[in-house]
Amino acid sequence: MHYCARVSVDSLFAGRDKELVFVFDKILAEVAGWDGVLVSTTPHCIVFVCRYTFLVIRPMQKSLDVKFYSETMLQGSPIIKSAGRAGKFENHIRVTTLDDLTQQLFSYLKQSWQLL
């Protein structure tokens, strides 16, 4: 696993609810173990790459915005937005607690990784 040194993950969570850190850590623990996954940070988000970006997590004030990709448009809870982009769909889910991390969410993330 690789961490880009531009900004630290901790700095992205400064001033945010500690629950968001736990939520991120659980996603990181699951996804970082998949083949070829690299993790880096930008000034506003954490990016998960396997040849191409398949997951972006942006810490917000009270939730994490989780962006991932799919072959088809996704609708209904927990999807808050699904829009076509470059032959696939960009989807967003907001998570605030560990209870929001469902098997369905991890299934979506795995499918995004498998698109690559």
PADRENLUM-270066 format. One record per atom (N, C-alpha, C): x, z, y; residue in one letter. Coordinates in steps of 0.001 Angstrom, whole numbers, padded with zeros to 6 digits, always signed. Layout:
// residues N
XZYa...
END
This chain:
// residues 116
+000854+000000-001169m+000000+000000+000000m+000904+000000+001238m+000455-000643+002283h+001235-000795+003506h+000434-000306+004707h+001052+000456+005551y+000404+000894+006791y+001188+000338+007971y+000535-000409+008813c+001153-000926+010020c+001353+000234+010988c+002489+000275+011665a+002826+001421+012503a+002307+001325+013936a+001498+000306+014258r+001054+000144+015641r+000297+001374+016154r-000649+001865+015389v-001343+003112+015721v-001584+003859+014416v-001699+005156+014519s-001941+005932+013304s-003440+006018+013025s-003776+006158+011762v-005169+006346+011376v-005714+007602+012053v-004887+008649+012097d-005326+009901+012721d-005737+009697+014176d-005008+008848+014904s-005351+008640+016313s-006716+007965+016457s-007105+007152+015480l-008415+006498+015532l-009558+007497+015352l-009254+008638+014720f-010282+009654+014464f-010211+010832+015431f-009311+010775+016400a-009178+011867+017370a-010495+012064+018117a-010956+013318+018151g-012185+013648+018859g-013461+013304+018112g-013333+012836+016892r-014503+012471+016095r-014816+013592+015092r-016029+013602+014580d-016462+014586+013588d-015561+014501+012349d-015158+015647+011827k-014291+015684+010645k-014940+015018+009432k-016259+015024+009374e-016963+014376+008261e-016593+012893+008184e-016377+012263+009339l-015996+010845+009342l-014640+010631+008680l-013739+011593+008843v-012441+011514+008186v-012626+011588+006671v-013479+012484+006198f-013740+012602+004770f-014353+011316+004218f-015282+010742+004975v-015927+009493+004566v-014881+008384+004458v-014039+008254+005481f-012992+007236+005453f-012046+007462+004277f-011616+008712+004072d-010691+009019+002979d-011258+008613+001630d-012557+008814+001451k-013180+008443+000171k-013193+006925-000005k-013500+006192+001056i-013465+004722+000981i-012036+004268+000703i-011072+004828+001434l-009665+004475+001252l-009209+004726-000185l-009575+005873-000743a-009171+006214-002110a-009704+005204-003109a-010900+004710-002888e-011502+003722-003793e-010856+002349-003618e-010785+001872-002405v-010422+000482-002130v-008915+000235-002198v-008102+001191-001791a-006653+000989-001751a-006063+000735-003143a-006759+001130-004185g-006266+000929-005540g-006550-000445-006122g-007307-001262-005425w-007605-002601-005927w-006375-003491-005768w-006195-004438-006681d-005020-005306-006691d-004805-006018-005359d-003583-005922-004848g-003173-006684-003683g-003684-006206-002343g-004299-005032-002288v-004880-004557-001038v-003800-003950-000135v-003773-004438+001106l-002912-003879+002142l-003808-003276+003213l-003377-002163+003775v-004163-001469+004792v-003323-001382+006063v-003918-001781+007184s-003219-001661+008460s-004194-001180+009518s-003650-000782+010650t-004488-000297+011736t-004270-001161+012970t-005289-001222+013781t-005205-001838+015101t-005611-000738+016077t-005577-000980+017358p-005983+000080+018286p-007436+000540+018136p-008277-000233+017419h-009694+000131+017323h-010248+000235+015904h-009487-000187+014898c-010056-000192+013552c-008979-000181+012479c-009451+000008+011230i-008597-000054+010057i-009001-001315+009309i-008013-002127+008946v-008252-003423+008340v-007718-003420+006906v-008541-003895+005984f-008175-003999+004576f-008044-005483+004248f-006874-005863+003730v-006559-007269+003513v-006099-007482+002082v-006498-008599+001520c-005975-009092+000244c-005919-010605+000432c-004818-011113+000930r-004663-012486+001422r-005436-012696+002717r-006691-012303+002763y-007530-012367+003964y-008222-011028+004142y-008705-010779+005338t-009435-009550+005609t-010758-009559+004851t-011031-008467+004129f-012307-008362+003415f-013092-007119+003829f-012464-006224+004607l-013125-004990+005012l-012498-004503+006317l-013357-004137+007273v-012894-003575+008532v-013725-002316+008793v-013049-001206+009056i-013742+000049+009356i-013393+000444+010791i-014430+000575+011601r-014238+000949+013008r-014856+002324+013246r-014022+003335+013493p-014570+004656+013816p-015300+004607+015161p-016548+005025+015153m-017346+005119+016365m-017524+006606+016664m-018251+006948+017696q-018389+008347+018065q-019032+009185+016964q-020114+008684+016353k-020848+009489+015365k-020948+008844+013989k-020339+007671+013820s-020404+006989+012523s-019219+006053+012367s-019098+005509+011158l-018123+004453+010897l-018883+003148+010780l-018434+002126+011487d-018991+000793+011314d-018159+000131+010220d-018822-000221+009119v-018153-000814+007970v-018558-002281+007914v-017567-003174+008107k-017826-004615+008080k-017199-005209+006831k-017988-006002+006121f-017522-006644+004900f-018218-007994+004779f-017853-008767+003780y-018345-010137+003645y-019100-010345+002337y-020007-011332+002353s-020775-011684+001156s-021026-013186+001149s-021414-013703-000025e-021735-015127-000160e-023105-015452+000407e-024005-014457+000374t-025372-014666+000841t-025717-013636+001906t-026769-013928+002665m-027222-012977+003675m-027788-011737+002988m-027392-010576+003470l-027898-009314+002939l-028895-008743+003935l-030006-008214+003418q-031034-007651+004289q-031516-006321+003737q-032105-005523+004611g-032666-004235+004198g-031622-003138+004250g-032105-001924+004149s-031238-000752+004211s-030192-000822+003106s-028956-000525+003367p-028359+000048+004568p-027773-001003+005530p-028006-002282+005287i-027447-003348+006134i-028091-003294+007518i-027264-003244+008569i-027827-003260+009920i-027668-004626+010575i-026748-005461+010022k-026539-006794+010577k-025899-007665+009512k-026359-008913+009392s-025769-009889+008488s-025831-011237+009186s-024682-011837+009426a-024634-013098+010167a-023647-014055+009514a-024023-015344+009493g-023156-016356+008918g-021901-016554+009742g-020773-016715+009035r-019502-016967+009705r-018536-017608+008713r-018083-018803+009043a-017052-019501+008255a-017408-019615+006772a-018637-020019+006484g-019040-020246+005096g-019382-019012+004295g-019406-017867+004948k-019814-016630+004280k-020571-015785+005291k-020999-014613+004869f-021773-013745+005758f-020985-012482+006075f-021007-012111+007353e-020376-010891+007835e-021472-009835+007935e-021266-008721+007259n-022287-007666+007169n-021753-006368+007747n-022675-005573+008317h-022308-004270+008868h-023228-003183+008311h-022603-002070+007989i-023304-000856+007563i-022720+000283+008396i-023529+001241+008777r-023030+002436+009471r-023111+003608+008498r-022021+004328+008379v-021998+005512+007521v-021574+006720+008355v-022222+007851+008091t-021908+009061+008841t-021535+010242+007949t-022011+010246+006713t-021734+011370+005809t-021301+010854+004442t-020760+011740+003655l-020365+011375+002298l-021570+010890+001484l-022761+011407+001799d-023972+010980+001092d-024289+009502+001321d-023767+008932+002403d-023986+007511+002686d-023147+006602+001789d-022164+007178+001106l-021284+006385+000249l-021897+006244-001131l-022745+005261-001273t-023473+005029-002518t-022740+004025-003400t-023162+003945-004638q-022623+002931-005547q-022906+001539-005002q-024058+001369-004349q-024397+000075-003762q-023380-000314-002692q-023008+000631-001836l-022017+000352-000801l-020696-000081-001428l-020216+000667-002423f-018951+000307-003060f-019058-001029-003797f-020223-001337-004309s-020454-002640-004940s-020318-003757-003909s-020893-003568-002726y-020752-004557-001645y-019277-004760-001288y-018529-003661-001176l-017122-003753-000802l-016323-004482-001875l-016618-004197-003131k-015934-004863-004238k-016233-006359-004249k-017479-006734-003983q-017852-008139-003923q-017135-008846-002775q-016967-008167-001645s-016238-008731-000510s-014790-009013-000904s-014173-008077-001586w-012794-008238-002060w-012709-009387-003055w-013708-009512-003935q-013695-010564-004947q-013913-011955-004372q-014477-012065-003164l-014650-013371-002523l-013305-014042-002253l-012259-013235-002153l-010943-013778-001848l-010347-014393-003073l
END
